[in-house]
Amino acid sequence: MELTVKDILKHSFVITIDKERHSLFKKIFKAHGMGKPCPKKFQGVTIWYNSPQYNCSLSHAAAIEKAKKLGWPYVCIFEDDAYPVTGIKDELEKYLSEIPDDCAVLVLGSIFCHGSLGLQGDFLKGIRTYGGHSFILFRDYYDKYLELLKKFPEGDGPLYKTDNDIIPLGQFYGTRRNLFIQHNYDITHNRNTGYVLYYKMNPMTKFPDEYIFYKGFPKVEELLAKKQKKDKDLM
């Protein structure tokens, strides 16, 4: 299976409930050359009596239902705190050119990977992760993934739990390199803030920012400053 970055951006949503975070998401993607087309804004669910986690699950389900109605062959779902690695376009092109044929879900990034069945080429087969902020779901598995969301009603429940009777674990793949982590200026409903990448989940323990920059994720301010300077130079 072979896709391009333009393909997935045309068939992508960014789930958001916050104007400022959505605005920052667009600026970050444009700075990485991922703004044409930019993922379509998808208004997240904010039912007041639900937990934030359940609203997140309902938001993911609604985005998948929308992709079904549009007849999309796949949908790439981003949350508005998805934060790309430097050189994301080239990295994505490499992975998208060789997606395994039996792939149901391709995870592009996580905040913690707690297991896989091992490597298959440049992919982690049977991946289990936390963080549903960036993944591709293929049309043949829309309904089955919706079943998993009902069974595991958190936004990323299907990505860290499994039911082989619905989608076999081996059909969840992840990129060998983590292409997206999370970034938030404010504290989220999961108590995350700043650059989010964990090396332990119990208790939740984040890598320091210096390590995250070392792994190739740029500082937000530097990324946006470079884009602003480049735009001025072109004027």
C-alpha positions as CSV (number, residue, x, y, z in Angstrom):
1,M,0.0,0.0,0.0
2,E,1.4,3.4,-1.0
3,L,0.1,6.8,0.0
4,T,1.6,10.4,0.0
5,V,1.6,13.2,2.5
6,K,-0.9,15.1,0.3
7,D,-3.2,12.0,0.3
8,I,-3.4,11.8,4.0
9,L,-3.8,15.6,4.5
10,K,-6.7,15.6,2.1
11,H,-8.3,12.8,4.2
12,S,-7.6,14.1,7.7
13,F,-9.4,15.8,10.5
14,V,-8.0,17.7,13.5
15,I,-10.3,17.3,16.5
16,T,-10.4,20.5,18.6
17,I,-12.5,22.2,21.2
18,D,-10.2,25.2,21.7
19,K,-9.7,28.1,19.2
20,E,-6.2,29.0,20.4
21,R,-5.0,25.4,20.3
22,H,-6.4,24.9,16.8
23,S,-4.7,28.2,15.7
24,L,-1.4,27.0,17.1
25,F,-1.9,23.6,15.4
26,K,-2.3,25.2,12.0
27,K,0.7,27.4,12.5
28,I,2.9,24.4,13.5
29,F,1.8,22.3,10.6
30,K,2.4,25.2,8.1
31,A,5.8,25.8,9.6
32,H,6.6,22.1,8.8
33,G,5.2,22.5,5.2
34,M,2.1,20.5,6.2
35,G,-0.4,23.3,5.6
36,K,-1.5,22.6,2.1
37,P,-4.1,21.2,2.6
38,C,-4.3,21.6,6.3
39,P,-6.3,18.9,8.2
40,K,-10.0,19.9,8.3
41,K,-11.2,21.2,11.6
42,F,-13.5,18.8,13.4
43,Q,-15.4,20.2,16.4
44,G,-15.0,17.9,19.3
45,V,-17.8,16.8,21.6
46,T,-18.2,18.8,24.9
47,I,-21.3,17.3,26.6
48,W,-21.0,18.8,30.1
49,Y,-22.1,15.7,32.1
50,N,-19.6,13.4,30.4
51,S,-16.0,12.8,31.5
52,P,-13.5,14.5,29.2
53,Q,-12.2,11.0,28.3
54,Y,-15.6,9.9,27.1
55,N,-16.2,13.1,25.2
56,C,-12.9,12.4,23.5
57,S,-14.1,8.9,22.5
58,L,-17.3,10.4,21.1
59,S,-15.3,12.9,19.1
60,H,-13.1,10.2,17.6
61,A,-16.3,8.2,16.7
62,A,-18.0,11.2,15.1
63,A,-14.9,11.9,13.0
64,I,-14.8,8.3,11.8
65,E,-18.5,8.4,11.0
66,K,-18.0,11.6,9.0
67,A,-15.2,9.9,7.0
68,K,-17.6,7.1,6.3
69,K,-20.3,9.5,5.0
70,L,-17.7,11.2,2.8
71,G,-16.7,7.9,1.3
72,W,-13.0,8.3,2.3
73,P,-10.8,5.3,1.7
74,Y,-9.0,6.1,5.0
75,V,-9.0,8.9,7.6
76,C,-6.1,10.4,9.4
77,I,-7.1,11.7,12.8
78,F,-5.1,14.3,14.6
79,E,-5.9,15.9,17.9
80,D,-5.0,19.5,18.2
81,D,-2.0,18.9,20.4
82,A,-0.3,16.6,17.9
83,Y,3.3,17.9,17.6
84,P,5.5,16.8,14.7
85,V,9.2,15.8,14.6
86,T,11.6,17.9,12.5
87,G,11.5,16.8,8.9
88,I,8.0,15.4,9.3
89,K,7.1,15.5,5.6
90,D,10.1,13.4,4.5
91,E,9.7,11.0,7.4
92,L,6.0,10.5,6.6
93,E,6.7,10.0,2.8
94,K,9.1,7.2,3.7
95,Y,6.6,5.3,5.8
96,L,3.6,6.0,3.7
97,S,5.3,4.5,0.7
98,E,5.5,1.0,2.3
99,I,2.4,0.5,4.5
100,P,1.9,-3.2,5.2
101,D,-1.1,-4.5,3.1
102,D,-2.9,-6.0,6.2
103,C,-2.7,-2.7,8.1
104,A,-6.0,-1.7,9.8
105,V,-4.6,1.2,11.9
106,L,-1.2,3.0,11.5
107,V,-0.1,4.9,14.6
108,L,2.1,7.9,13.6
109,G,3.0,8.9,17.2
110,S,2.4,8.3,20.8
111,I,3.3,9.6,24.3
112,F,4.2,6.1,25.5
113,C,4.6,2.8,23.7
114,H,4.1,-0.1,26.1
115,G,4.6,-3.0,23.7
116,S,4.5,-4.6,20.2
117,L,4.9,-7.9,18.6
118,G,8.2,-6.8,17.1
119,L,9.5,-5.1,14.0
120,Q,8.2,-5.7,10.5
121,G,10.5,-3.7,8.2
122,D,10.4,-0.1,9.5
123,F,7.1,-0.7,11.3
124,L,6.2,-1.9,14.8
125,K,3.6,-4.7,14.4
126,G,1.0,-5.2,17.0
127,I,1.7,-1.8,18.7
128,R,0.0,-0.8,21.9
129,T,0.3,2.9,22.8
130,Y,-1.0,5.8,24.8
131,G,-2.0,9.0,23.0
132,G,-4.6,8.9,20.2
133,H,-3.3,12.2,18.7
134,S,-2.2,10.9,15.3
135,F,-3.2,7.8,13.5
136,I,-4.6,6.5,10.1
137,L,-7.6,4.2,10.0
138,F,-8.5,2.4,6.8
139,R,-12.1,2.1,5.5
140,D,-12.5,-1.6,5.9
141,Y,-12.0,-1.2,9.6
142,Y,-14.1,1.9,10.3
143,D,-17.0,-0.1,11.8
144,K,-14.7,-2.4,13.7
145,Y,-12.8,0.5,15.2
146,L,-16.1,2.1,16.2
147,E,-17.0,-1.2,18.0
148,L,-13.7,-0.9,19.9
149,L,-14.4,2.7,20.9
150,K,-17.7,1.5,22.4
151,K,-16.0,-1.3,24.2
152,F,-13.1,0.9,25.4
153,P,-14.7,4.3,25.8
154,E,-11.6,6.6,26.0
155,G,-10.3,8.4,22.9
156,D,-7.3,6.2,22.6
157,G,-8.8,3.1,24.3
158,P,-8.5,0.9,21.1
159,L,-4.8,1.8,20.8
160,Y,-3.8,0.5,24.3
161,K,-6.3,-2.3,24.7
162,T,-7.2,-5.0,22.3
163,D,-9.9,-7.4,21.2
164,N,-8.6,-10.0,18.6
165,D,-12.2,-10.9,17.7
166,I,-12.8,-7.3,16.4
167,I,-9.4,-6.3,15.0
168,P,-6.5,-8.6,15.4
169,L,-3.6,-7.1,17.4
170,G,-1.2,-7.8,14.5
171,Q,-3.1,-5.3,12.3
172,F,-2.2,-2.4,14.5
173,Y,1.1,-0.9,13.2
174,G,3.2,2.0,14.3
175,T,6.1,3.8,12.6
176,R,9.4,2.7,14.0
177,R,10.3,6.3,14.7
178,N,7.8,8.3,16.8
179,L,6.7,11.1,14.4
180,F,4.3,13.0,16.7
181,I,4.2,13.6,20.4
182,Q,1.9,16.1,22.2
183,H,2.5,19.7,23.1
184,N,0.3,21.9,25.2
185,Y,0.8,25.3,26.8
186,D,-2.1,24.6,29.2
187,I,-2.8,21.6,31.4
188,T,-5.1,19.2,29.6
189,H,-7.8,16.9,31.0
190,N,-5.2,14.2,31.3
191,R,-2.9,16.5,33.3
192,N,-0.4,16.9,30.5
193,T,1.4,20.1,29.8
194,G,4.5,21.2,27.8
195,Y,6.2,18.6,25.6
196,V,4.7,15.3,26.4
197,L,6.6,12.0,26.1
198,Y,6.8,9.5,28.9
199,Y,9.3,6.8,29.9
200,K,7.1,5.4,32.7
201,M,3.3,5.4,33.0
202,N,3.0,4.2,36.6
203,P,3.7,6.7,38.0
204,M,3.6,8.9,34.9
205,T,7.1,10.2,34.4
206,K,8.0,12.5,31.5
207,F,11.2,12.8,29.6
208,P,12.9,16.2,30.2
209,D,12.6,18.8,27.4
210,E,16.3,18.4,26.6
211,Y,15.8,14.8,25.7
212,I,12.7,15.5,23.5
213,F,14.7,18.1,21.6
214,Y,17.6,15.6,21.2
215,K,15.1,13.1,19.7
216,G,14.3,15.6,17.0
217,F,11.3,17.6,18.2
218,P,11.9,21.4,17.7
219,K,11.1,24.1,20.2
220,V,7.8,25.6,19.3
221,E,9.1,29.2,19.5
222,E,12.1,28.5,17.4
223,L,10.0,26.7,14.8
224,L,7.6,29.5,14.4
225,A,10.3,32.2,14.5
226,K,12.1,30.4,11.5
227,K,8.8,30.3,9.6
228,Q,8.2,34.0,10.3
229,K,11.7,34.9,9.1
230,K,11.3,32.8,6.0
231,D,8.0,34.5,5.1
232,K,9.6,37.9,5.6
233,D,12.5,37.0,3.4
234,L,10.1,36.0,0.6
235,M,8.3,39.3,0.7
